[in-house]
Amino acid sequence: RSIEDKMGLLHKQLEASEKYKSEYLKRYEDAINDKKKLADDYMSRITNLQSKCSSLEERCISLSKTLDIARQECLEWKRKYEQLLSKQKAEEDQAGAEIAILKSRSSAAEARLAAAQEQAQSALEEAEEWKRKYDIAVREA
């Protein structure tokens, strides 16, 4: 009987070991599945972050190009502005010189006009004097 008892005890121990083994295997498989799920989640996050990073890098490159274009455009407008300002100043200087010449000519013309008016007045007065003398001579003759 003691052998049967030992056999029964061994059989129970074997069943308990099998049960423990199957529980351990289930926990192991659950842990492996959890690990796979975490790895998949992390890979998904990494992929998303890499995609966002690539997108941000592309936007950064695009903005850098836009900034370079804006800087070039700014320099071009500055050059055009300075060129226009220089041209405008040259035109103003030329206009000022022409105005000074015209003022000088105008003053000279006014002086000539005044002299001519004076001469004309003097000639009229002389003509009137000769007319008066003529009229007197005609009356006396």
C-alpha positions as CSV (number, residue, x, y, z in Angstrom):
1,R,0.0,0.0,0.0
2,S,2.8,2.4,0.7
3,I,3.9,2.1,-2.9
4,E,0.4,2.9,-4.0
5,D,0.3,5.8,-1.7
6,K,3.7,7.0,-3.0
7,M,2.4,6.4,-6.6
8,G,-0.8,8.4,-5.8
9,L,1.3,11.2,-4.2
10,L,3.7,11.2,-7.2
11,H,0.7,11.3,-9.5
12,K,-0.7,14.3,-7.6
13,Q,2.7,16.0,-7.7
14,L,2.9,15.3,-11.4
15,E,-0.5,16.8,-12.0
16,A,0.4,19.8,-9.9
17,S,3.7,20.2,-11.8
18,E,1.8,19.9,-15.1
19,K,-0.7,22.5,-13.9
20,Y,2.2,24.8,-12.8
21,K,3.9,24.2,-16.1
22,S,0.8,25.1,-18.1
23,E,0.2,28.3,-16.0
24,Y,3.9,29.3,-16.3
25,L,3.7,28.7,-20.1
26,K,0.5,30.8,-20.3
27,R,2.2,33.6,-18.3
28,Y,5.3,33.3,-20.5
29,E,3.1,33.5,-23.7
30,D,1.2,36.5,-22.2
31,A,4.5,38.2,-21.4
32,I,5.8,37.6,-25.0
33,N,2.5,38.9,-26.4
34,D,2.7,42.0,-24.1
35,K,6.3,42.5,-25.2
36,K,5.3,42.2,-28.9
37,K,2.4,44.7,-28.3
38,L,4.8,47.2,-26.6
39,A,7.4,46.7,-29.3
40,D,4.7,47.3,-32.0
41,D,3.4,50.4,-30.1
42,Y,7.0,51.8,-29.8
43,M,7.7,51.0,-33.4
44,S,4.5,52.8,-34.4
45,R,5.4,55.8,-32.2
46,I,9.0,55.8,-33.7
47,T,7.6,55.6,-37.2
48,N,5.2,58.5,-36.5
49,L,7.9,60.6,-34.9
50,Q,10.3,59.9,-37.8
51,S,7.5,60.9,-40.2
52,K,6.9,64.1,-38.2
53,C,10.6,64.8,-38.0
54,S,10.9,64.3,-41.8
55,S,7.9,66.5,-42.4
56,L,9.4,69.2,-40.1
57,E,12.8,68.9,-41.8
58,E,11.1,69.4,-45.2
59,R,9.1,72.4,-43.9
60,C,12.4,73.8,-42.4
61,I,14.1,73.4,-45.8
62,S,11.2,74.9,-47.6
63,L,11.1,77.8,-45.1
64,S,14.8,78.3,-45.5
65,K,14.4,78.5,-49.3
66,T,11.5,80.9,-48.9
67,L,13.7,83.0,-46.5
68,D,16.6,83.0,-49.0
69,I,14.2,84.1,-51.8
70,A,12.7,86.8,-49.5
71,R,16.3,88.0,-48.7
72,Q,17.2,88.1,-52.3
73,E,14.0,90.0,-53.2
74,C,14.7,92.4,-50.3
75,L,18.2,93.0,-51.6
76,E,16.9,93.5,-55.2
77,W,14.2,96.0,-54.0
78,K,16.9,97.8,-51.9
79,R,19.1,98.0,-55.0
80,K,16.2,99.3,-57.1
81,Y,15.3,101.8,-54.4
82,E,18.9,103.1,-54.1
83,Q,19.2,103.3,-57.9
84,L,15.9,105.2,-58.1
85,L,17.0,107.5,-55.3
86,S,20.3,108.2,-57.0
87,K,18.6,108.8,-60.3
88,Q,16.0,111.1,-58.6
89,K,18.8,113.1,-56.9
90,A,20.7,113.4,-60.2
91,E,17.5,114.7,-61.8
92,E,16.9,117.1,-59.0
93,D,20.5,118.4,-59.2
94,Q,20.1,118.8,-63.0
95,A,16.8,120.6,-62.5
96,G,18.4,122.9,-59.9
97,A,21.2,123.7,-62.3
98,E,18.8,124.4,-65.1
99,I,16.7,126.6,-62.8
100,A,19.8,128.6,-61.9
101,I,20.7,129.0,-65.6
102,L,17.1,130.0,-66.4
103,K,17.0,132.5,-63.5
104,S,20.3,134.0,-64.7
105,R,18.9,134.2,-68.3
106,S,15.7,135.7,-67.0
107,S,17.6,138.3,-65.0
108,A,19.7,139.2,-68.1
109,A,16.5,139.3,-70.3
110,E,14.8,141.5,-67.7
111,A,17.8,143.9,-67.7
112,R,17.8,144.0,-71.5
113,L,14.0,144.5,-71.5
114,A,14.4,147.4,-69.0
115,A,17.1,148.9,-71.2
116,A,15.0,148.5,-74.3
117,Q,12.0,150.1,-72.6
118,E,14.2,153.0,-71.5
119,Q,15.6,153.4,-75.0
120,A,12.1,153.2,-76.5
121,Q,10.8,155.8,-74.0
122,S,13.8,158.0,-74.8
123,A,13.2,157.5,-78.6
124,L,9.5,158.4,-78.1
125,E,10.4,161.5,-76.2
126,E,12.9,162.5,-78.9
127,A,10.3,161.8,-81.6
128,E,7.8,164.0,-79.8
129,E,10.4,166.7,-79.4
130,W,11.2,166.6,-83.2
131,K,7.4,166.6,-84.0
132,R,6.9,169.6,-81.8
133,K,9.9,171.3,-83.5
134,Y,8.5,170.3,-86.9
135,D,5.0,171.7,-86.1
136,I,6.6,175.0,-84.9
137,A,8.7,175.2,-88.1
138,V,5.6,174.5,-90.3
139,R,3.6,177.2,-88.5
140,E,6.4,179.8,-88.8
141,A,6.9,179.0,-92.4
